[in-house]
Structures are given as C-alpha cells and as structure tokens.
Amino acid sequence: MGLAGGERLLEADWFIEAWDSHARGIIAYCVFATGSRTDGEDIASDVFVALLETTDKKGVPPDCVEAWLYTVARNLCASHHRLVRRRVGLLSLLRAEPDFREESDVWNSEELWAAARRLDEHARLVIYLRLFEDRAFADIARVLDRKESAVKMTYYRALDRMRRFLGCKEPEDVGRAAHGGVRNAD
Amino acid sequence: MQTEFQAYRELESQIVGSVSVQPSDSQVSVVLEGVRQRYESSVDSNQKSRRMMAMAGVAVVVGTVAAVTLGLGLAYRSNTGSAPSAVQTSAGTDTAYVGDAKPGVDREALAGQATQATTVEEAAKSMGIPLTVLEDVSGTSVAGVWMSKPEIEPPFLLVEYDDGTLVDVTVLQTEEEAARLADPGAGDPQIAPLVSEVDLDGTKAHAIGRVDVPASYTAEGDVVPGTGVRRGTAKISWASGVFAVRVMSETKSVDDLLPIARSIWVEY
C-alpha cells in the first residue's frame, strides 16, 4: 500500500519498500505473539517507528531490514509480556491481582493461547514464521541469524512444550532419538 | 498408533486453525497511521529536548551553578512532559517501555489481602519482623500500617506515610529470594543500568528514580540497556536476611527518600 503526506522519511523509498514488503508479516506476528489485535497493531507501529528513528540516526543495512524488523518486534513483544507482568506497579507489592487479564481476541482456543503464551518470545517467533508464513527452516534461520539446525530444534521443542502444556499424551512410539528424525522434517 | 510426526502435524494444524492473524487492508492502514502519529510525536519530542538541552548547554557556558541547575531542570521537565505523549497519544499503550506503568495503591485490593494495624510495632511484632521505624523523619509521619492476611504468600507488612511514601517489608523463604526482590535491576538489562547504589549508614541499598527513557535500538535491533524504561515511582530497596525492604514514592526523588530509608531498620 502507498503512503501519502506525513514526514519525509515516511515517504522515503527505503521505508516504503520496507513497509510494503514486511508490514503485513510484522503486524501478523505481533498479533499472534500478543494474542491481541489492538496490542499487536500498537507494537507493529512501534517497530516501524523504531526503524524510522534508527535509520534517521545511523541506518539499518538494506539487506538486514527484515531481520532487524523481526528482532525489534520480538523484543517489543517480550517487553509487552514483561510489562503485563509488571503492570500492577505498586499493586504487585501488595500481591493484588493484576488489573490486566491476558485474554486473547484472536485465538479461538483458550487452551492453545495459554500454551503459546508460556513459550519464550523467540520460540513464538519461530512458530509464527513456520506456520503462518510457511517459511522453510533455512529461511527462518536467515531471518533470525541462527543455524538451521538450531531453528528446527527451537521449533520442535516449542511444539513439545505446547503439547506438555496442553496435557497431550505422549505418542506411543516416541523415542528421544526421534529428534534426530526431526531434523529432516523440513 | 500415533507417531511423533503425526502428533506434531496435528498440533500444527490446531494452532493454524485456532488463530487468525493476517491483517486486513484497513488494519494495515490503522498501523500505518499509528506509525505516522508516533513518529511525528517522537520528532516533536526530540526537537523540544534538543532545544532544552541547548538551553542547558548555554547555562554551562555562562558557568553559574544556578544557571546549570535551571538548565537541567528545564531539560528534565521536557523529558518527563513530552516523552510519554509520544507513546500514549496514538494508542494509549506503552509497549516500548518496561517499568512501573501504573503505580498507585488499590485500597480495595489491599483490603482483601491485608488487615490494618494500629502501630508499626504491633504489626512487626505480630508478624515476627524485627522492624524499627523512626517516625517524624523529614516532616513525615506514619499514616497507616497493614499486615498481610495469613493466607497471603509471601507475607508482607506495609507502612504508608502521610506524604504517600510506602514502605514494604516482604518476608521471603531464602536470603537469595530477598536479595533478588530487593534489586530492581536483577536479571533485567533494560533497568539494571539505571539502578544505583546508595549508602544507608553502612547498609548498601539499590536506588532507582522516576525515569522516562524512550527505547533506543542497536543496529541488530536489540534494545539499548538503560533505555525503554518508564517508572513512575522512585524506590530505595535492600535486603536484610530473608527480608526485602522497599521504600517507594510517586512524588519524591531518591534523595528525598534517603532520610526515610535511613530511619528504617530490619535486624537479621
């Protein structure tokens, strides 16, 4: 989508390219990670504001923009969850219940949302890129600047953790050696 | 018989089917408008800060202590006055920040978790906390004392002064837990650089003021330590054995809290 009016940087070619290429993915990831359309959209806005501000100062190398955006988004989502935990301020000192409930308006299964919420932010990002952007592990590894094997391990460990959170029964023929096969499951 | 591979595929399809995240065109437009508003607010805020810092710089050149103090004061007001609006105007969320986002005592919640005591001594004795509090320090006096109810874990004792200053003494299971609770920067690289050490007549304590530092990012996209922090509460805290003591105020500075912190002893 195009840009009209506003600050010069918002109309710069590099920003428009970054926006057109990655905005939908960043928004979707932030919504997925926070479980909230409103919070996800707010965080996605912050991600692109950060890009504008950082580029204003010293610049993000063009070939690193996608990785940079997802890293910032991941950090902001992690901050969001941390903020939720601390939101009570002084109330936390009084052991009060927080006035903020982590409900989700985008997940239609409370159990799955609860399980996803208990993952660390890196694992949630890997899950998102794999399942919702249908990316190959090699591509995810490139975006996250990790080894492909490490990304696969993160992904399947995250699924394992979700299964445990969900109280799923262990598959009958599971052997820990099966993780060796996991590495070839791409 | 279900294989591990089938189990993964089943969960994957459950996840994909359970959440809808792809944004519509209108949602993308909303986010873009958010970017525009926040960036414009940010630019405006930075320009104000630069102007104020320039004023402070002129004051330094003039070389009078009074002028420097004035300049720093102006810069501080600029930061505290404009930075929050950069975040809050567009969407009312502060996801770029960590810290005490919503300070304040919820007395209704407190009433559900604690009972009021007549004096600090009575509460401390009742809870087995070797606490001594000197009153009438810096013109303040104790306005209320609460003890946590027996079912509340970990137990705490709360003292409220008439100027709103709060003293929380929490009883932990181990000294390590108490030390961790007393250190606001423990395990948090964003906050740790903002925590200083103060001396309470021989006892080392952690101190952090009310701060509002917008987030900055490295070229790798990581938040720069010490940025992205907003706290509406100044706090001095320390551990004494299994007791974590925290002295907090929404209006006072760390320096203003020092006399009160020095008037509190928890012997262990």
Interface residues (C-beta under 8 A of the other chain):
Chain A: M1 L3 G5 G6 E7 L9 L10 W19 A23 R24 I27 A28 Y29 V31 F32 R37 T38 D39 G40 E41 D42 I43 A44 S45 D46 F48 V49 A50 L52 E53 T54 K58 G59 V60 P61 C64 A67 W68 L69 Y70 T71 V72 N75 L76 S79 H80 R82 L83 R86 R87 V88 G89 L90 L91 L93 L94 R95 A96 E97 D99 S104 V106 W107 N108 S109 L112 W113 A116 I127 Y128 L131 F132 Y156 L159 M162 R163 L166 C168 P171 E172 D173 V174 A178 G181 V182 A185
Chain B: M1 Q2 T3 E4 F5 Q6 A7 Y8 L11 E12 Q14 I15 V16 S18 V19 S20 V21 Q22 P23 D25 Q27 V28 S29 V30 V31 L32 G34 V35 R36 R38 Y39 E40 S42 V43 S90 A91 T93 D94 T95 A96 Y97 V98 G99 D100 A101 K102 P103 G104 V105 D106 A109 L110 G112 Q113 A114 S148 I152 F156 L158 L166 D168 T170 Q190 A215 S216 Y217 A219 E220 G221 D222 V223 G228 G232 T233 R246 M248
